[in-house]
Structure formats: structure tokens, C-alpha cells
Amino acid sequence: MQPNDRVSIDLGDNGVAQVRFTRGDKMNALDPAQFEAVIEAGAALREMKGLRVAVLSGEGRAFCAGLDLGSMASGGSNPTVDLATRSHGNANRAQEAAMTWRKCPVPVIAAVHGVCFGGGLQIASGADIRVVHPATRMAVMEMKWGLVPDMAGYALWRGLVRDDVLRELTYTNREFSGEEALGLGFATMLDDDPLARATALAEVIANKNPQAIRGAKRLFHVMREEGEDAILLAESVEQDGIIRQPNQVEAVMAEMQKRAPNFTDV
């Protein structure tokens, strides 16, 4: 599937979708068309039948180099738009490019390599898991251009990166490596071949009960946003919808019989 000419989506028979930024000649930098392409791809995943896991990566030398500076300098970022206007639910357009992966009903694994600056780092942060090459160049870059991070970074980094560390990186726009990112909280794991590792991890997840996986992702959202009472109730509601259902019974039988499960997609 190719929803647009900037992002490709290939859904495998195992339910793993490879989502690739295909503007490799521009290091997958974000101009207005790229923003729209990323958002469109995220929306397509939410409607995709048979989807169990998505792997997000960038072609060429970078995952995403952040804002396309040429576009920004020429006014292509449309500075007249009121950023406080909520055009995509709880987000504006730029924020939705990162939040769309958090809103995806299945796990999203970002395979990060090369360069991951500014908006690119915020897009990667929207994923559930980030597999990063140790030599990846990363930065909370916005302060370099006299701006603040405004592509959902503050919402996505909350609880992920230690507060004082995030302040230092934001105030200074200091570049750091993928290897350092692991200790800072921006990376989940390191690998010299992030895409292969992310794909292997996706295949493991795709072999789990898809109802339970989707329920678990919804619960992670509740865990971040709600208080204790709401979390406890949400756990019970999700489990009520899963337990003793055919997919849950199949998970038990497959485990006991030491065979691959045969789940029905939801």
C-alpha cells in the first residue's frame, strides 16, 4: 500500500506493517507535504484490517532530520496558521505527525538511524518502542532556531526522560548519540541494524493475542493520563473483554500444545 509518494506502507501476511519515510534525498525532512504524508499514513494504519504491529523507519541516510529548513525559510511552514487551533482532535497538524503513532491501536516500533533531530525525534517518541543505532545523531533541536519543541514532545517525553535532563537538552539543543540516548531515555534499545531488530521484535509481538495487545496499548494510555481509580477500572474492563474469548483460549491452547497460535484479527 502506498497512501502517498512520501510514505510507503507494506503489510505482511504476519500482520507486521513496514512504514517507511521515502523522502531519502532530503533526509526525510519535514516540509508541508511531508507532514501531510506522515499524518495520512498514521490515519491509514488506524483503518487497516489485519494489522498487528507497525515498524516505522526512514529510507536513506536518516530517520528524519527534522524541519526542512529550506521550506521554513521560504514560508512553506505557513507561519500565519494559528498553532493553538486544534485541527486533529487534541492536536494541531505538526503535533499530529508525532501523536498519530501514539493513537495507532497497535504497537509502533521506530527503527532509528543516521539523523534524528527536532521534529524527527518527536515523531520517533510517538512510537511505543525505539530501536536506535548507537551512532545516530540526535537532538532536541528547536532552540537552535529560537523555537521551543512543539510537535508533542513535552507530552511524549513526560515520564520517558528525566525532567532535568530534558531541560538541559532543550535549553542547549546539544547533540547526543544513540548510545547516549539509551541512558537518557530516548532509546529503548540499541542495535547496529535497527530495522532488522525492530522487525524481529514486531514479529514476536504479532504472534501474541491481538485483542490483548490492543487492550494493553489502551491501558498504557490510561496509565499515563488518568488517576489510580480510573486505571484500576480500565484494567478490569479490558480484561472482561478478553478473558475466555476465542483468541485468549487459543493463546492458552497453543502454549500448552507447544505450537504456533492461530489468532483471529480484530
C-alpha positions as semicolon CSV with decimal commas, in nm:
position;residue;x (nm);y (nm);z (nm)
1;M;0,000;0,000;0,000
2;Q;0,125;0,348;-0,087
3;P;-0,106;0,614;0,057
4;N;0,115;0,890;-0,085
5;D;0,452;0,946;-0,251
6;R;0,631;1,037;0,074
7;V;0,549;0,736;0,295
8;S;0,507;0,372;0,193
9;I;0,320;0,103;0,385
10;D;0,372;-0,268;0,322
11;L;0,158;-0,506;0,529
12;G;0,295;-0,859;0,557
13;D;0,091;-1,176;0,592
14;N;0,202;-1,189;0,957
15;G;0,033;-0,858;1,035
16;V;0,355;-0,654;1,051
17;A;0,338;-0,329;0,852
18;Q;0,661;-0,170;0,733
19;V;0,603;0,206;0,728
20;R;0,886;0,391;0,554
21;F;0,953;0,760;0,507
22;T;1,061;0,771;0,141
23;R;1,199;1,123;0,111
24;G;1,551;0,989;0,148
25;D;1,707;1,251;-0,081
26;K;1,605;1,515;0,175
27;M;1,684;1,301;0,483
28;N;1,305;1,267;0,530
29;A;1,291;1,628;0,648
30;L;0,951;1,777;0,727
31;D;0,807;2,019;0,476
32;P;0,429;2,074;0,449
33;A;0,385;1,780;0,211
34;Q;0,582;1,551;0,441
35;F;0,373;1,650;0,740
36;E;0,058;1,561;0,549
37;A;0,207;1,234;0,425
38;V;0,304;1,122;0,775
39;I;-0,040;1,208;0,914
40;E;-0,211;1,034;0,623
41;A;-0,004;0,720;0,683
42;G;-0,093;0,718;1,050
43;A;-0,462;0,752;0,968
44;A;-0,437;0,466;0,716
45;L;-0,297;0,235;0,984
46;R;-0,593;0,305;1,212
47;E;-0,827;0,167;0,943
48;M;-0,608;-0,121;0,824
49;K;-0,752;-0,472;0,853
50;G;-0,518;-0,745;0,974
51;L;-0,267;-0,501;1,126
52;R;-0,091;-0,625;1,439
53;V;0,231;-0,421;1,465
54;A;0,386;-0,132;1,270
55;V;0,758;-0,072;1,216
56;L;0,847;0,289;1,139
57;S;1,172;0,370;0,955
58;G;1,329;0,617;0,715
59;E;1,497;0,548;0,382
60;G;1,840;0,684;0,303
61;R;2,081;0,843;0,549
62;A;1,835;0,948;0,818
63;F;1,526;0,851;1,009
64;C;1,411;1,215;0,995
65;A;1,629;1,526;1,008
66;G;1,352;1,746;1,147
67;L;1,211;2,056;0,980
68;D;1,300;2,119;0,617
69;L;1,490;2,443;0,665
70;G;1,453;2,546;0,303
71;S;1,078;2,516;0,329
72;M;1,075;2,705;0,659
73;A;1,290;2,986;0,519
74;S;1,061;3,028;0,218
75;G;0,749;3,043;0,433
76;G;0,644;2,690;0,344
77;S;0,568;2,613;0,705
78;N;0,275;2,861;0,677
79;P;0,361;3,086;0,972
80;T;0,018;3,255;0,954
81;V;-0,156;2,942;1,087
82;D;-0,271;2,971;1,449
83;L;-0,092;2,679;1,612
84;A;-0,335;2,681;1,906
85;T;-0,615;2,570;1,673
86;R;-0,686;2,200;1,726
87;S;-0,715;2,064;1,372
88;H;-0,664;1,694;1,457
89;G;-0,860;1,609;1,772
90;N;-0,639;1,722;2,059
91;A;-0,350;1,827;1,832
92;N;-0,254;2,068;1,556
93;R;-0,107;1,939;1,230
94;A;0,256;1,933;1,342
95;Q;0,171;1,763;1,670
96;E;-0,040;1,502;1,492
97;A;0,265;1,387;1,293
98;A;0,404;1,257;1,624
99;M;0,082;1,180;1,811
100;T;-0,061;0,971;1,528
101;W;0,171;0,684;1,626
102;R;0,059;0,705;1,988
103;K;-0,303;0,698;1,864
104;C;-0,239;0,390;1,649
105;P;-0,431;0,097;1,805
106;V;-0,138;-0,144;1,770
107;P;0,224;-0,116;1,890
108;V;0,455;0,100;1,679
109;I;0,829;0,031;1,681
110;A;1,059;0,302;1,544
111;A;1,386;0,192;1,383
112;V;1,609;0,499;1,412
113;H;1,936;0,557;1,227
114;G;2,152;0,831;1,083
115;V;1,999;1,160;1,197
116;C;1,700;1,215;1,425
117;F;1,668;1,584;1,506
118;G;1,388;1,807;1,632
119;G;1,059;1,702;1,479
120;G;1,212;1,370;1,381
121;L;1,292;1,296;1,745
122;Q;0,936;1,386;1,842
123;I;0,794;1,156;1,573
124;A;1,015;0,870;1,697
125;S;0,899;0,946;2,051
126;G;0,542;0,878;1,945
127;A;0,632;0,513;1,893
128;D;0,586;0,257;2,168
129;I;0,945;0,133;2,133
130;R;1,258;0,287;1,976
131;V;1,541;0,072;1,841
132;V;1,831;0,309;1,774
133;H;2,168;0,270;1,603
134;P;2,442;0,363;1,854
135;A;2,590;0,621;1,616
136;T;2,262;0,801;1,543
137;R;2,288;1,178;1,577
138;M;2,003;1,306;1,792
139;A;1,897;1,641;1,940
140;V;1,608;1,839;2,082
141;M;1,700;2,089;1,814
142;E;1,436;2,363;1,823
143;M;1,623;2,609;2,046
144;K;1,891;2,637;1,776
145;W;1,633;2,821;1,568
146;G;1,492;3,021;1,859
147;L;1,191;2,792;1,900
148;V;1,050;2,554;2,158
149;P;0,970;2,188;2,090
150;D;0,605;2,194;1,979
151;M;0,541;1,866;1,796
152;A;0,404;1,689;2,106
153;G;0,748;1,638;2,256
154;Y;0,654;1,760;2,602
155;A;0,356;1,524;2,613
156;L;0,553;1,228;2,476
157;W;0,869;1,275;2,685
158;R;0,677;1,304;3,010
159;G;0,778;1,004;3,219
160;L;1,025;0,894;2,950
161;V;1,316;1,134;3,001
162;R;1,424;1,267;3,340
163;D;1,299;1,622;3,388
164;D;1,633;1,794;3,449
165;V;1,799;1,606;3,164
166;L;1,522;1,711;2,926
167;R;1,560;2,071;3,037
168;E;1,935;2,070;2,969
169;L;1,889;1,917;2,624
170;T;1,608;2,157;2,537
171;Y;1,783;2,472;2,660
172;T;2,113;2,390;2,487
173;N;1,999;2,188;2,179
174;R;2,306;1,973;2,249
175;E;2,355;1,685;2,007
176;F;2,383;1,337;2,157
177;S;2,440;0,990;2,015
178;G;2,211;0,691;2,001
179;E;2,434;0,528;2,256
180;E;2,382;0,817;2,498
181;A;2,010;0,819;2,415
182;L;1,972;0,477;2,575
183;G;2,077;0,613;2,915
184;L;1,877;0,933;2,871
185;G;1,551;0,753;2,795
186;F;1,505;0,843;2,428
187;A;1,607;0,493;2,310
188;T;1,457;0,163;2,425
189;M;1,743;-0,048;2,291
190;L;2,046;-0,019;2,064
191;D;2,131;-0,223;1,758
192;D;2,371;-0,193;1,465
193;D;2,079;-0,291;1,239
194;P;1,778;-0,114;1,392
195;L;1,535;-0,212;1,119
196;A;1,617;-0,583;1,145
197;R;1,592;-0,574;1,524
198;A;1,267;-0,378;1,514
199;T;1,121;-0,619;1,260
200;A;1,221;-0,923;1,466
201;L;1,061;-0,767;1,773
202;A;0,748;-0,685;1,574
203;E;0,721;-1,047;1,463
204;V;0,729;-1,161;1,826
205;I;0,450;-0,917;1,918
206;A;0,246;-1,008;1,609
207;N;0,236;-1,367;1,736
208;K;0,052;-1,264;2,054
209;N;-0,325;-1,236;2,108
210;P;-0,414;-0,925;1,901
211;Q;-0,706;-0,841;2,132
212;A;-0,478;-0,841;2,435
213;I;-0,207;-0,640;2,258
214;R;-0,454;-0,368;2,159
215;G;-0,604;-0,370;2,508
216;A;-0,258;-0,338;2,662
217;K;-0,182;-0,034;2,446
218;R;-0,509;0,130;2,552
219;L;-0,419;0,065;2,915
220;F;-0,077;0,227;2,871
221;H;-0,258;0,541;2,755
222;V;-0,488;0,532;3,057
223;M;-0,186;0,478;3,282
224;R;-0,025;0,799;3,154
225;E;-0,336;1,014;3,160
226;E;-0,560;0,901;3,445
227;G;-0,558;0,856;3,822
228;E;-0,541;0,535;4,019
229;D;-0,916;0,468;4,032
230;A;-0,957;0,505;3,656
231;I;-0,656;0,280;3,590
232;L;-0,790;0,004;3,814
233;L;-1,130;0,015;3,647
234;A;-0,981;0,024;3,297
235;E;-0,774;-0,290;3,371
236;S;-1,089;-0,475;3,472
237;V;-1,293;-0,356;3,173
238;E;-1,020;-0,456;2,926
239;Q;-0,978;-0,799;3,083
240;D;-1,354;-0,860;3,083
241;G;-1,350;-0,810;2,706
242;I;-1,060;-1,052;2,653
243;I;-1,081;-1,337;2,901
244;R;-1,237;-1,662;2,776
245;Q;-1,276;-1,519;2,427
246;P;-1,160;-1,741;2,136
247;N;-0,824;-1,565;2,096
248;Q;-0,746;-1,592;2,466
249;V;-0,840;-1,962;2,468
250;E;-0,624;-2,012;2,159
251;A;-0,328;-1,845;2,336
252;V;-0,360;-2,094;2,622
253;M;-0,405;-2,398;2,395
254;A;-0,113;-2,304;2,171
255;E;0,112;-2,260;2,472
256;M;0,008;-2,592;2,622
257;Q;0,043;-2,775;2,290
258;K;0,371;-2,601;2,210
259;R;0,259;-2,482;1,868
260;A;0,217;-2,152;1,687
261;P;-0,113;-1,982;1,771
262;N;-0,379;-1,913;1,508
263;F;-0,546;-1,590;1,611
264;T;-0,840;-1,408;1,456
265;D;-0,758;-1,044;1,387
266;V;-0,969;-0,769;1,539
